[in-house]
Amino acid sequence: MYYELLSDGTIGRFTPCADVAQKLGLNLETDREIAYGFDGRCYFADQLPDAPAEPYHKSRAREYPSVGDQLDMIYHDQCDGTTIWRDTITDIKTKYPKE
């Protein structure tokens, strides 16, 4: 694999073909795998940066029950004297606290 190493440590143009590398002016060679990171930039596969943590509000939104299910929980809590809705929402808010 021929590649161009950029000043920020990421990889610019790359190709496995020597002829193409010569035409592009690439002269660095390696047998290491090159992969795209979460940011769309190229890195050596063993040096991929970790993706940033998902914000709490997106994690919560993904885990909350649908509005219809929540309304059903609230209705049954009122009829049956239970706290299922509050417990469910509290568990999610505890699992993904505000930052």
N, CA, C and O of each residue as an XYZ file, in Angstrom:
396
protein
N       0.855     -1.164      0.000
C       0.000      0.000      0.000
C       0.901      1.227      0.000
O       1.789      1.346      0.845
N       0.683      2.126     -0.927
C       1.408      3.386     -1.015
C       0.483      4.474     -0.485
O      -0.718      4.459     -0.756
N       1.039      5.415      0.270
C       0.178      6.402      0.895
C       0.899      7.727      1.057
O       2.117      7.821      0.913
N       0.111      8.746      1.362
C       0.602     10.092      1.658
C       0.258     10.370      3.116
O      -0.916     10.361      3.486
N       1.259     10.615      3.938
C       1.030     10.905      5.352
C       0.913     12.416      5.523
O       1.843     13.157      5.205
N      -0.230     12.866      6.025
C      -0.482     14.294      6.208
C       0.111     14.786      7.520
O       0.433     13.986      8.399
N       0.255     16.093      7.653
C       0.896     16.677      8.834
C       0.131     16.386     10.127
O       0.724     16.382     11.206
N      -1.175     16.143     10.030
C      -1.956     15.855     11.244
C      -1.948     14.371     11.612
O      -2.661     13.960     12.528
N      -1.152     13.566     10.909
C      -1.039     12.148     11.218
C      -2.037     11.274     10.507
O      -1.984     10.050     10.632
N      -2.954     11.873      9.759
C      -3.903     11.081      8.988
C      -3.300     10.780      7.621
O      -2.234     11.286      7.271
N      -3.991      9.960      6.870
C      -3.486      9.513      5.578
C      -4.285     10.206      4.484
O      -5.516     10.212      4.503
N      -3.572     10.783      3.541
C      -4.225     11.438      2.418
C      -4.543     10.414      1.349
O      -5.283      9.461      1.595
N      -3.994     10.605      0.177
C      -4.241      9.674     -0.923
C      -3.507      8.359     -0.657
O      -2.424      8.345     -0.071
N      -4.110      7.266     -1.094
C      -3.446      5.967     -0.964
C      -3.913      5.043     -2.073
O      -5.007      5.191     -2.619
N      -3.060      4.095     -2.387
C      -3.377      3.125     -3.428
C      -2.517      1.885     -3.241
O      -1.393      1.987     -2.750
N      -3.019      0.724     -3.620
C      -2.205     -0.494     -3.569
C      -1.372     -0.673     -4.840
O      -0.554     -1.590     -4.921
N      -1.575      0.187     -5.821
C      -0.956      0.016     -7.132
C       0.287      0.903     -7.266
O       0.201      2.117     -7.084
N       1.439      0.305     -7.582
C       2.699      1.047     -7.709
C       2.636      2.072     -8.836
O       3.153      3.179     -8.688
N       2.012      1.723     -9.956
C       1.923      2.652    -11.091
C       1.106      3.889    -10.713
O       1.497      5.017    -11.016
N      -0.026      3.671    -10.052
C      -0.872      4.782     -9.625
C      -0.134      5.624     -8.589
O      -0.189      6.853     -8.629
N       0.556      4.964     -7.666
C       1.305      5.675     -6.635
C       2.352      6.583     -7.261
O       2.530      7.719     -6.820
N       3.037      6.105     -8.270
C       4.059      6.896     -8.941
C       3.427      8.120     -9.609
O       3.978      9.217     -9.531
N       2.291      7.945    -10.258
C       1.603      9.061    -10.920
C       1.100     10.089     -9.910
O       1.074     11.285    -10.200
N       0.695      9.620     -8.713
C       0.209     10.528     -7.672
C       1.344     11.141     -6.857
O       1.121     12.058     -6.066
N       2.546     10.638     -7.049
C       3.689     11.133     -6.290
C       3.775     10.561     -4.890
O       4.389     11.158     -4.006
N       3.158      9.399     -4.685
C       3.187      8.755     -3.373
C       4.422      7.876     -3.295
O       4.660      7.050     -4.176
N       5.205      8.054     -2.243
C       6.423      7.256     -2.161
C       6.570      6.488     -0.853
O       7.552      5.766     -0.676
N       5.628      6.625      0.057
C       5.680      5.867      1.304
C       4.952      4.556      1.097
O       3.875      4.531      0.502
N       5.525      3.475      1.578
C       4.934      2.160      1.364
C       4.804      1.427      2.690
O       5.674      1.525      3.555
N       3.710      0.693      2.841
C       3.479     -0.100      4.049
C       2.553     -1.256      3.722
O       1.838     -1.226      2.720
N       2.568     -2.267      4.563
C       1.624     -3.371      4.396
C       0.503     -3.274      5.438
O      -0.309     -4.190      5.570
N       0.465     -2.148      6.182
C      -0.572     -1.956      7.195
C      -1.896     -1.598      6.534
O      -1.930     -0.924      5.504
N      -2.978     -2.057      7.137
C      -4.308     -1.779      6.606
C      -4.698     -0.333      6.885
O      -4.443      0.190      7.971
N      -5.308      0.300      5.911
C      -5.783      1.670      6.033
C      -7.308      1.632      6.097
O      -7.955      0.912      5.336
N      -7.877      2.426      7.027
C      -9.330      2.412      7.220
C      -9.832      3.834      7.447
O      -9.072      4.722      7.832
N     -11.129      4.035      7.200
C     -11.760      5.332      7.442
C     -12.237      5.401      8.883
O     -12.801      4.439      9.405
N     -12.009      6.542      9.523
C     -12.470      6.772     10.882
C     -13.875      7.341     10.894
O     -14.456      7.584      9.837
N     -14.426      7.555     12.081
C     -15.778      8.097     12.232
C     -15.885      9.482     11.604
O     -16.978      9.910     11.231
N     -14.757     10.189     11.484
C     -14.743     11.549     10.950
C     -14.538     11.595      9.438
O     -14.427     12.674      8.857
N     -14.488     10.417      8.797
C     -14.323     10.352      7.354
C     -12.884     10.458      6.891
O     -12.626     10.443      5.687
N     -11.946     10.566      7.806
C     -10.535     10.649      7.453
C      -9.927      9.254      7.452
O     -10.474      8.330      8.052
N      -8.791      9.107      6.775
C      -8.116      7.808      6.686
C      -7.042      7.697      7.765
O      -6.312      8.649      8.040
N      -6.964      6.522      8.362
C      -5.984      6.216      9.397
C      -5.466      4.808      9.153
O      -6.069      4.035      8.410
N      -4.345      4.481      9.783
C      -3.969      3.081      9.834
C      -5.005      2.392     10.712
O      -5.417      2.943     11.732
N      -5.423      1.206     10.328
C      -6.524      0.521     11.013
C      -6.266      0.336     12.506
O      -7.201      0.372     13.306
N      -5.013      0.140     12.883
C      -4.708     -0.067     14.299
C      -4.571      1.254     15.071
O      -4.270      1.244     16.265
N      -4.789      2.385     14.395
C      -4.699      3.685     15.051
C      -5.988      4.501     14.905
O      -5.968      5.723     15.051
N      -7.089      3.838     14.622
C      -8.366      4.542     14.480
C      -8.734      5.207     15.802
O      -8.700      4.558     16.847
N      -9.089      6.499     15.771
C      -9.505      7.146     17.017
C     -10.890      6.663     17.427
O     -11.694      6.249     16.591
N     -11.152      6.723     18.725
C     -12.473      6.354     19.231
C     -13.486      7.420     18.821
O     -13.185      8.613     18.804
N     -14.666      6.971     18.498
C     -15.740      7.920     18.193
C     -16.126      8.628     19.485
O     -16.071      8.027     20.557
N     -16.514      9.893     19.398
C     -16.933     10.587     20.609
C     -18.182      9.942     21.195
O     -18.998      9.361     20.480
N     -18.308     10.057     22.498
C     -19.478      9.484     23.172
C     -20.744     10.188     22.686
O     -20.738     11.389     22.413
N     -21.813      9.428     22.584
C     -23.090      9.990     22.161
C     -23.631     10.895     23.267
O     -23.570     10.520     24.437
N     -24.157     12.074     22.933
C     -24.721     12.952     23.962
C     -25.872     12.259     24.709
O     -26.587     11.433     24.143
N     -26.032     12.611     25.978
C     -27.036     11.948     26.824
C     -28.437     12.048     26.231
O     -29.208     11.092     26.316
N     -28.783     13.197     25.626
C     -30.159     13.361     25.147
C     -30.465     12.426     23.975
O     -31.615     12.020     23.802
N     -29.461     12.078     23.171
C     -29.702     11.131     22.083
C     -29.847      9.714     22.627
O     -30.673      8.937     22.146
N     -29.038      9.384     23.634
C     -29.147      8.059     24.256
C     -30.507      7.888     24.925
O     -31.143      6.840     24.818
N     -30.936      8.941     25.616
C     -32.248      8.873     26.267
C     -33.362      8.727     25.236
O     -34.249      7.886     25.379
N     -33.304      9.550     24.204
C     -34.369      9.536     23.188
C     -34.493      8.166     22.546
O     -35.599      7.709     22.260
N     -33.368      7.512     22.320
C     -33.381      6.187     21.703
C     -34.035      5.150     22.617
O     -34.641      4.190     22.143
N     -33.910      5.350     23.924
C     -34.392      4.339     24.864
C     -35.790      4.607     25.435
O     -36.434      3.695     25.955
N     -36.251      5.844     25.339
C     -37.601      6.132     25.844
C     -38.643      5.312     25.083
O     -38.511      5.101     23.877
N     -39.683      4.848     25.791
C     -40.790      4.190     25.086
C     -41.496      5.205     24.184
O     -41.348      6.414     24.361
N     -42.253      4.707     23.230
C     -43.003      5.608     22.344
C     -43.985      6.434     23.168
O     -44.340      6.066     24.288
N     -44.413      7.543     22.601
C     -45.378      8.409     23.290
C     -46.654      7.629     23.617
O     -47.205      7.768     24.709
N     -47.116      6.818     22.682
C     -48.323      6.022     22.929
C     -48.147      5.079     24.108
O     -49.035      4.953     24.951
N     -46.987      4.412     24.163
C     -46.722      3.500     25.286
C     -46.629      4.264     26.602
O     -47.094      3.786     27.636
N     -46.029      5.452     26.561
C     -45.927      6.239     27.787
C     -47.302      6.684     28.279
O     -47.588      6.646     29.476
N     -48.151      7.105     27.337
C     -49.512      7.505     27.735
C     -50.277      6.326     28.318
O     -51.036      6.484     29.275
N     -50.078      5.144     27.743
C     -50.729      3.946     28.265
C     -50.234      3.644     29.683
O     -51.020      3.276     30.557
N     -48.922      3.805     29.903
C     -48.368      3.589     31.242
C     -48.977      4.569     32.241
O     -49.361      4.187     33.346
N     -49.062      5.837     31.839
C     -49.627      6.863     32.724
C     -51.091      6.541     33.055
O     -51.510      6.663     34.206
N     -51.856      6.136     32.056
C     -53.263      5.790     32.271
C     -53.377      4.649     33.288
O     -54.145      4.733     34.246
N     -52.600      3.583     33.064
C     -52.683      2.433     33.975
C     -52.143      2.776     35.359
O     -52.636      2.256     36.360
N     -51.131      3.651     35.428
C     -50.645      4.096     36.738
C     -51.762      4.805     37.504
O     -51.919      4.604     38.708
N     -52.536      5.636     36.801
C     -53.634      6.364     37.441
C     -54.743      5.403     37.894
O     -55.303      5.553     38.980
N     -55.046      4.424     37.049
C     -56.124      3.477     37.373
C     -55.720      2.482     38.450
O     -56.522      2.140     39.319
N     -54.482      2.020     38.392
C     -54.035      0.939     39.268
C     -53.230      1.413     40.474
O     -52.898      0.611     41.347
N     -52.915      2.700     40.533
C     -52.127      3.217     41.656
C     -50.668      2.772     41.592
O     -50.015      2.653     42.629
N     -50.146      2.525     40.384
C     -48.746      2.095     40.227
C     -47.876      3.274     39.783
O     -48.382      4.368     39.532
N     -46.587      3.045     39.692
C     -45.637      4.092     39.268
C     -44.730      3.575     38.138
O     -43.544      3.899     38.083
N     -45.303      2.777     37.255
C     -44.507      2.164     36.182
C     -43.895      3.224     35.271
O     -42.713      3.141     34.936
N     -44.687      4.220     34.866
C     -44.161      5.249     33.964
C     -43.012      6.011     34.620
O     -41.944      6.162     34.026
N     -43.233      6.489     35.842
C     -42.198      7.244     36.549
C     -40.944      6.397     36.751
O     -39.832      6.897     36.582
N     -41.102      5.139     37.107
C     -39.954      4.248     37.308
C     -39.175      4.034     36.006
O     -37.944      4.039     35.994
N     -39.916      3.847     34.916
C     -39.279      3.628     33.613
C     -38.459      4.845     33.211
O     -37.299      4.714     32.823
N     -39.065      6.042     33.304
C     -38.383      7.277     32.906
C     -37.211      7.564     33.841
O     -36.149      7.986     33.383
N     -37.387      7.343     35.135
C     -36.307      7.563     36.098
C     -35.126      6.650     35.813
O     -33.977      7.086     35.879
N     -35.396      5.385     35.495
C     -34.309      4.455     35.165
C     -33.503      4.939     33.962
O     -32.275      4.854     33.962
N     -34.179      5.439     32.953
C     -33.489      5.924     31.747
C     -32.689      7.176     32.070
O     -31.545      7.308     31.636
N     -33.276      8.096     32.825
C     -32.563      9.322     33.193
C     -31.356      9.010     34.091
O     -30.341      9.702     34.021
N     -31.461      7.996     34.915
C     -30.337      7.594     35.768
C     -29.238      6.926     34.926
O     -28.047      7.141     35.153
N     -29.658      6.128     33.971
C     -28.698      5.436     33.109
C     -27.905      6.417     32.252
O     -26.719      6.202     32.002
N     -28.560      7.504     31.796
C     -27.928      8.524     30.953
C     -28.081      9.892     31.614
O     -28.928     10.682     31.197
N     -27.271     10.186     32.644
C     -27.415     11.469     33.342
C     -26.993     12.654     32.477
O     -26.237     12.496     31.519
N     -27.484     13.833     32.821
C     -27.065     15.043     32.114
C     -25.583     15.244     32.333
O     -25.039     14.926     33.390
N     -24.953     15.773     31.321
C     -23.494     15.966     31.402
C     -23.143     17.225     32.137
O     -21.964     17.538     32.296
